[in-house]
Amino acid sequence: MDTKELLKKVRKIEIKTRRLSDHVFGGEYHSTFKGRGMTFSEVRQYQFGDDVRNIDWNVTARYNEPYIKVFEEERELTMMLMVDISASELFGTDQQIKKDIITEIGATLAFSATQNNDKIGLILFTDQIELFIPPKKGRSHVLRIIRELIEFKPQSKQTNIADALKFLSNVLKRKAIVFVLSDFIADNYKQTLKIAANKHDITGIRVYDKHEESIPNLGMVQMQDQETGQLMLVNTNSKKIRQDYATYYTNKVDFYKDAFAKSGAGTINCRTDESYVKKLLGYFKRR
């Protein structure tokens, strides 16, 4: 992708996702993810209905009339986007592949965070850490994150969610809001997720395609594993093969749901042909 085409694509995603974050998600994000606590802001004259516990007795004595302390939420937080860029994210059968949806969701969340003056960081992973961008503030930083989501070329095609979560725990010492975006066709990450979720506010966003859930009856078909590159002839006429695949896929999804539920982390499921806007809003409102 040349520079002009990349900038055009970044701008297109910015316009779409920033509009969503400004008008839809900004307030929801703010109310869903609270700051670290309340910090003193100013004093003002007491008004009927104010909490008497907030009276500043020193100022009240000085002016001989009641004044109260005003507090405001200490908002500054850190959001970390953990994005699976393994080869399986390139799958898609409708208008968009999984990677495109993940990019839009990531951009929307990033703009929602920056609208609330929070820091945003990025971890791109396969079965290794492909890229780490430390958390920073600002529009130009968010645009860099979007550029990487669009054009970064990973060295590996495979997935290891556990190692990515270990890296997160090592590089972020303070509590952060963490979104893990993946199709979660993986396992063996339950324990590392539990450890990370004890420290951070984690949400898994599973992006998937409806045609991944089952194999249609198409006769003898050559298929390729996107992550290993292995080619194989599959007799899709076989009911057992179709059932075995459906069981395999269901087991991966069940593992994801169980791992996140037992760690106390949240989950969102977004199908490529459905509106991720409704899914994100619904999740924020339930929180």
C-alpha positions as CSV (number, residue, x, y, z in Angstrom):
1,M,0.0,0.0,0.0
2,D,1.6,3.3,-1.0
3,T,1.6,6.4,1.3
4,K,-1.2,8.2,-0.5
5,E,-3.5,5.2,-0.4
6,L,-2.7,4.6,3.3
7,L,-3.4,8.2,4.3
8,K,-6.7,8.0,2.4
9,K,-7.7,4.8,4.3
10,V,-6.6,6.2,7.7
11,R,-8.6,9.4,7.0
12,K,-11.7,7.4,6.0
13,I,-11.5,5.3,9.2
14,E,-10.9,8.4,11.3
15,I,-14.0,10.2,9.9
16,K,-16.2,7.1,10.5
17,T,-14.9,6.1,13.9
18,R,-14.4,9.6,15.3
19,R,-18.0,10.4,14.6
20,L,-19.1,7.3,16.5
21,S,-16.8,8.1,19.4
22,D,-17.9,11.8,19.6
23,H,-21.6,11.3,19.4
24,V,-22.2,7.8,20.6
25,F,-19.4,6.3,22.7
26,G,-17.8,9.3,24.4
27,G,-20.3,9.6,27.3
28,E,-20.8,5.8,27.5
29,Y,-17.1,5.2,27.8
30,H,-16.7,7.9,30.4
31,S,-19.5,6.5,32.6
32,T,-18.4,2.9,32.1
33,F,-14.7,3.2,33.0
34,K,-14.3,5.3,36.1
35,G,-11.2,7.2,37.1
36,R,-9.0,6.4,40.1
37,G,-11.1,8.4,42.6
38,M,-12.1,11.9,43.5
39,T,-9.7,14.8,43.8
40,F,-10.2,18.2,45.3
41,S,-11.1,20.9,42.8
42,E,-12.3,24.1,44.6
43,V,-14.5,25.6,47.3
44,R,-17.8,27.4,46.8
45,Q,-20.6,28.8,48.9
46,Y,-22.9,26.2,50.5
47,Q,-26.2,25.8,48.6
48,F,-29.4,24.1,49.8
49,G,-29.2,20.4,49.3
50,D,-25.4,20.2,49.4
51,D,-23.9,17.4,51.5
52,V,-22.9,18.9,54.9
53,R,-20.0,16.4,55.1
54,N,-18.3,18.4,52.4
55,I,-18.3,21.6,54.4
56,D,-14.8,23.2,54.6
57,W,-14.8,24.4,58.2
58,N,-11.6,26.4,57.9
59,V,-12.9,28.5,55.0
60,T,-16.4,28.7,56.7
61,A,-14.8,30.1,59.9
62,R,-12.7,32.6,57.8
63,Y,-15.7,34.1,55.9
64,N,-18.3,33.4,58.6
65,E,-20.6,31.7,56.2
66,P,-20.7,28.0,55.0
67,Y,-18.4,26.9,52.2
68,I,-18.1,23.4,50.8
69,K,-15.3,21.5,49.1
70,V,-16.0,20.6,45.4
71,F,-14.4,17.3,44.2
72,E,-14.0,16.1,40.6
73,E,-13.3,12.6,39.3
74,E,-9.6,12.0,38.7
75,R,-10.2,10.8,35.1
76,E,-6.9,10.0,33.6
77,L,-6.7,6.4,32.7
78,T,-4.7,4.2,30.3
79,M,-6.3,2.1,27.6
80,M,-4.4,-0.7,26.0
81,L,-5.5,-2.3,22.8
82,M,-4.2,-5.9,22.4
83,V,-4.8,-6.9,18.8
84,D,-4.4,-10.4,17.3
85,I,-2.9,-10.0,13.8
86,S,-2.4,-13.7,13.1
87,A,-3.4,-15.0,9.6
88,S,-6.9,-16.2,10.7
89,E,-7.9,-12.5,11.0
90,L,-7.7,-12.2,7.2
91,F,-10.7,-14.5,6.8
92,G,-14.0,-13.0,5.7
93,T,-16.9,-14.0,3.4
94,D,-19.1,-10.9,3.2
95,Q,-18.1,-7.3,2.7
96,Q,-15.3,-7.1,5.3
97,I,-12.7,-9.4,6.7
98,K,-12.2,-9.8,10.4
99,K,-9.1,-7.6,10.4
100,D,-11.2,-4.6,9.0
101,I,-13.8,-4.9,11.7
102,I,-11.1,-5.1,14.4
103,T,-9.4,-2.0,13.0
104,E,-12.6,0.0,13.1
105,I,-13.4,-1.2,16.7
106,G,-9.9,-0.4,17.8
107,A,-10.1,3.1,16.3
108,T,-13.5,3.8,17.8
109,L,-12.3,2.8,21.3
110,A,-9.1,4.8,20.9
111,F,-11.0,8.0,19.9
112,S,-13.4,7.5,22.8
113,A,-10.4,7.2,25.2
114,T,-8.6,10.3,23.8
115,Q,-11.9,12.3,24.0
116,N,-11.7,11.7,27.7
117,N,-8.0,12.7,27.9
118,D,-6.9,9.1,28.5
119,K,-3.7,7.5,27.2
120,I,-3.9,4.8,24.6
121,G,-1.3,2.1,23.8
122,L,-1.2,-0.8,21.4
123,I,0.1,-4.4,21.4
124,L,0.0,-6.3,18.1
125,F,0.6,-10.0,18.6
126,T,0.7,-13.3,16.8
127,D,2.5,-16.1,18.6
128,Q,5.0,-13.4,19.5
129,I,4.9,-9.7,20.2
130,E,5.0,-8.0,16.8
131,L,4.7,-4.4,17.9
132,F,4.4,-2.5,21.2
133,I,3.4,1.2,21.2
134,P,3.6,2.6,24.8
135,P,0.5,4.6,26.0
136,K,0.3,8.3,25.0
137,K,-2.3,10.9,24.5
138,G,-3.5,12.9,21.5
139,R,-5.0,12.6,18.0
140,S,-1.6,12.1,16.2
141,H,-0.9,9.2,18.5
142,V,-4.3,7.6,17.7
143,L,-3.7,8.1,14.0
144,R,-0.4,6.3,14.3
145,I,-2.2,3.4,16.0
146,I,-4.7,3.3,13.1
147,R,-1.9,3.3,10.5
148,E,-0.3,0.3,12.3
149,L,-3.6,-1.6,12.5
150,I,-4.1,-1.1,8.7
151,E,-0.6,-1.8,7.3
152,F,1.5,-3.7,9.8
153,K,2.9,-6.9,8.3
154,P,3.5,-9.6,11.0
155,Q,6.5,-11.9,10.9
156,S,4.4,-14.9,12.1
157,K,1.0,-16.3,11.1
158,Q,0.1,-18.2,14.3
159,T,-1.5,-17.2,17.6
160,N,-0.4,-17.3,21.2
161,I,-2.8,-15.3,23.5
162,A,-1.1,-16.5,26.7
163,D,2.3,-15.0,25.8
164,A,0.6,-11.7,24.8
165,L,-1.1,-11.5,28.2
166,K,2.2,-12.2,29.9
167,F,3.8,-9.3,28.0
168,L,0.9,-7.0,29.0
169,S,1.5,-7.9,32.7
170,N,5.2,-7.2,32.4
171,V,5.0,-3.8,30.6
172,L,2.0,-2.2,32.4
173,K,2.6,-1.8,36.1
174,R,-0.5,0.3,36.8
175,K,-4.1,-0.7,36.3
176,A,-5.3,-0.2,32.7
177,I,-8.4,-0.7,30.6
178,V,-7.5,-3.5,28.3
179,F,-9.4,-4.7,25.2
180,V,-8.2,-7.9,23.6
181,L,-9.4,-8.1,20.0
182,S,-9.2,-11.6,18.4
183,D,-11.2,-14.5,17.0
184,F,-10.0,-16.5,20.0
185,I,-9.4,-19.6,17.9
186,A,-6.9,-20.6,20.6
187,D,-6.6,-22.2,24.0
188,N,-4.2,-22.5,27.0
189,Y,-4.6,-18.9,28.0
190,K,-7.0,-19.3,31.0
191,Q,-4.4,-19.0,33.8
192,T,-2.5,-16.0,32.3
193,L,-5.8,-14.2,31.6
194,K,-6.8,-14.7,35.3
195,I,-3.5,-13.2,36.5
196,A,-3.8,-10.2,34.1
197,A,-7.5,-9.7,35.0
198,N,-6.6,-9.4,38.7
199,K,-4.6,-6.3,37.9
200,H,-6.4,-4.8,34.8
201,D,-9.9,-4.2,33.6
202,I,-10.0,-6.6,30.7
203,T,-12.6,-7.1,28.0
204,G,-12.3,-9.7,25.2
205,I,-13.8,-8.7,21.9
206,R,-14.3,-11.8,19.7
207,V,-14.7,-10.9,16.0
208,Y,-15.8,-13.8,13.9
209,D,-17.4,-14.7,10.5
210,K,-20.6,-16.7,10.4
211,H,-19.1,-19.1,7.8
212,E,-16.4,-20.1,10.3
213,E,-18.9,-21.9,12.5
214,S,-19.6,-24.8,10.2
215,I,-18.4,-26.5,7.0
216,P,-21.0,-26.6,4.2
217,N,-21.6,-29.8,2.2
218,L,-19.6,-29.0,-1.0
219,G,-18.1,-32.4,-1.8
220,M,-14.3,-32.8,-2.0
221,V,-12.7,-29.4,-1.3
222,Q,-9.0,-28.3,-1.0
223,M,-8.6,-26.2,2.2
224,Q,-5.7,-24.3,3.7
225,D,-5.0,-23.6,7.3
226,Q,-4.3,-19.9,7.3
227,E,-2.0,-20.0,10.3
228,T,0.1,-23.0,9.3
229,G,-0.3,-22.8,5.5
230,Q,-1.0,-26.6,5.4
231,L,-3.1,-27.7,2.4
232,M,-5.5,-30.6,2.7
233,L,-8.3,-32.3,0.8
234,V,-11.5,-32.4,2.8
235,N,-14.5,-34.5,2.0
236,T,-17.3,-32.2,3.1
237,N,-19.9,-34.8,2.1
238,S,-18.9,-36.6,5.3
239,K,-21.3,-35.8,8.1
240,K,-18.7,-36.9,10.7
241,I,-16.1,-34.4,9.3
242,R,-18.7,-31.6,9.4
243,Q,-19.7,-32.6,13.0
244,D,-16.1,-32.9,14.1
245,Y,-15.3,-29.4,12.8
246,A,-18.4,-27.9,14.4
247,T,-17.4,-29.5,17.7
248,Y,-13.8,-28.2,17.4
249,Y,-15.1,-24.6,16.7
250,T,-17.7,-24.8,19.5
251,N,-15.0,-25.9,22.0
252,K,-12.8,-22.9,21.1
253,V,-15.7,-20.5,21.7
254,D,-16.7,-22.2,24.9
255,F,-13.1,-22.0,26.2
256,Y,-13.1,-18.3,25.5
257,K,-16.4,-17.7,27.3
258,D,-15.4,-19.8,30.3
259,A,-11.9,-18.3,30.6
260,F,-13.2,-14.8,30.6
261,A,-16.1,-15.5,32.9
262,K,-13.9,-17.2,35.5
263,S,-11.4,-14.4,35.4
264,G,-14.0,-11.8,35.9
265,A,-13.3,-10.2,32.6
266,G,-16.0,-8.9,30.2
267,T,-16.8,-10.3,26.7
268,I,-18.3,-8.9,23.5
269,N,-19.1,-11.0,20.4
270,C,-19.1,-9.2,17.1
271,R,-19.9,-11.0,13.8
272,T,-18.5,-9.5,10.7
273,D,-22.0,-9.0,9.1
274,E,-23.5,-7.4,12.3
275,S,-23.2,-3.9,13.7
276,Y,-20.4,-3.6,16.2
277,V,-21.8,-0.3,17.2
278,K,-24.8,-2.0,18.9
279,K,-22.6,-4.6,20.5
280,L,-20.3,-2.0,22.0
281,L,-23.1,0.2,23.2
282,G,-25.0,-2.7,24.7
283,Y,-21.9,-3.8,26.6
284,F,-21.2,-0.3,27.9
285,K,-24.8,0.1,29.1
286,R,-24.7,-3.3,30.9
287,R,-21.6,-2.3,32.7
